[in-house]
Amino acid sequence: MFLTFLNPVTARTANQHQAALIAKPSPLQNHGDYSEAKKCPNGFRNILNKCVKVVTERQTGNKAFETCKQLGANLAILNSKTYFDKLTKYLMDNFRESCTSTRSSGSFWTAGHRLHDTNVFVWKPSKLSKHMTGHCRNAIITKNWAKNQPDNTYNNEDCVEMFIDGNEMKFNDLPCAKGPNYIYKNCAVCQTNKK
């Protein structure tokens, strides 16, 4: 299982709580079996019935959160393995080079966020809708962490990035704004409910 839930009752309705994802298409890139579905906002890509928009401007985790919020969206909430796998393929096929950070190729902010002062990470939506209740906050990120992660190296690594590691996508905890010696900037993967 990709996630466990703090409240087992939410497991049966997890699909109702997932927000749809959005992605900005590039006319020069091959988008394969991803389409601009009629039910997604103009310019967004449908990935497993979620509308996905990748904002390629590199920004901090806090800024990415606000960017998605301004689009009426959330950072990506990846609470199913099937969706994680399909989104990973889409990002690797289309944004590996355009979202390169100084640390790795293909680095993206997600809605993953540290729960208080613990080593537990949950999906943090920027807004709650009738399609996403507070139960989504209880979905714990348990799989796909990079080796030795999460590590909270700077004691302020509260945001979760996903980055391309060879042919896999891995999670890593990072500061939401900046570390002691470096500002971490990645692309944002935003999601919203379909129209």
N, C-alpha and C positions, 0 to 999 in steps of 0.2 A: 504494500500500500504506500502511496506517495506521501500521504499525510495521516496524522492521527488527529482526533478531535477531543477537546476538553469535555465537550458535552456530546455524548454518543447519539442523542436524539437528532443532532444536526447532520449526521452522516447521511441519512436518507434524503435530506433536502439540500445537499451541498450544491447540486447543479442550479437550484433556484437562487442560491446566494452568490454565484459567480457573476462578476460583471463582464460585459462583453468587451473585447479588446479592439483597438483601432490601429492601423498602420499607414503611414504615408508612402504611397507607391512612387517609384522612380521609373520613368519611361525607358531608361537604359538597362534596367535590371530584369532578369527573367523571374517572374513570380510563380511559375509552375502551376500547381493546382490551386492557387489562392485567387480569389476573385473579388471584384468590387461588387458585393452583394447589394441588391436593391434595398435591403433593410438596414444597411450600414450607412452612416453619413458619407457624403461625397468625398472621395479620395481615401477612404479607409478600406482596409482589407479584411475580408471575412476569413477567419481561421477557426474551424470547428464551431461555427455559429457565434463567434465572438468577433467584435470589430476591433482591429489593431492599428495603432498609429505609432510609428517609431519617430521620435523627435531626435534628429541627428546632431543638434547643437549640444556640445558637451557641457554639462552642468553638474553642480553638486547634487547630492541626494535631496536636500531640502528644496533646492530650486526645481528639480525634476518633479517633486511632489506638487509644488505650486503650479508648474507648467501644465501638468495633467489636470489639475483642479480648474485652471482657467479654461481648459478645453471642455469642461463639463465631464471630466473623466477621472479615473484613478490610475495610479501606477499599476502595472500588471499584477494580478493575483493568480498564481499558478497552482490551484488546488486540485489538480487531477494529473495523473501521469500521462494520459493520452493527450491532453492539451499541452502539457509541458513539452512532450516529444514533438508535437506538430509545430509549436511556436519555435522551439529550438531549431528545427529544420529550416523554417522560414527565415529566422534571424541569421543563421549560418549561410544560407544561400544568397541572401540579399544585403546584409549589413556587416559582414565580417570585416571588410576594409573601411567602410565609412564610419564605423563606430569604434575605431581603434583608440585605445587610451595609451598612456605612456607605459603601462604595465603589461597589457595584453591586447590582442586583436579581438574585437567584438565584446565590448563591456557595456552592460545595460543595468539601469536601476530598476528595481521591482518595488512592490508595496510591502515587502518583508521588513519588519521592524522589531527591535528588541522589546520584550515585555518587561517594563520597569527595570530593575537592577538585577535581572536574572540572565541566564544563558538560554532562555527560551525565546524563539522568534515566531511572530504571528503575522498574518496579513493585515495591514492597516489601510482601510479604505479612507479616501479623502472625504467621502460623504456616504451616507446610508440612504438607500432607496427602497421602494417596496420590493425590489428584486434582490436586495442584499441587506440582510438584517445584521444585527450586532454579532450573530453567531459566527460570521466569517472571521471575526477577530480571533476566534478561538481555534482556528485551524493552525496547528503547529507545524513549522517547517522542519521535517525530520530527515529528508533524503537529499541527495545530490550536492552535499557540501564538498568543497575542495578539501584536500588532505589537510588535517590539523585545523579545520575550521568548524565552527566559529571560534575565534581566539581572543577577540576584544583586546588586541595589542595595545591600543592607545587609551584604554578605559573609556572610550567614547564611540566605539564602533556599534552604533545602534541601527544603521541601515543595511539592507541586503542588496548586493549587486549579483548579477549572473554574468559569467564571462565564458568565452569559448576557450576550451582547453583541449587542443587537438581536434578530435571529432565529437567532443562532449561539451555540454553546458554545465557549469558548476556554480554553486552559490558561495559567497564570501561575505563576511561582515566588514563594513567600512564605516568611517566617520561620515555623518550626514552632511557636515559642512566642511571641516578640514581636520587633518591630523596635525601633529606638532610641527612637522617639516614640509607638509605637502597638502595641496588641495586636490581631492579626488573628484574627477569629472568624468562622467559617462553619458551615453545616450539614455533617453527615457523611453520605456515601453509603456504607453498609456492604453487604457481600456475603458470602454463605456458600454452601456446597454444599447442594444439595437433600437432603431427608431420605431 
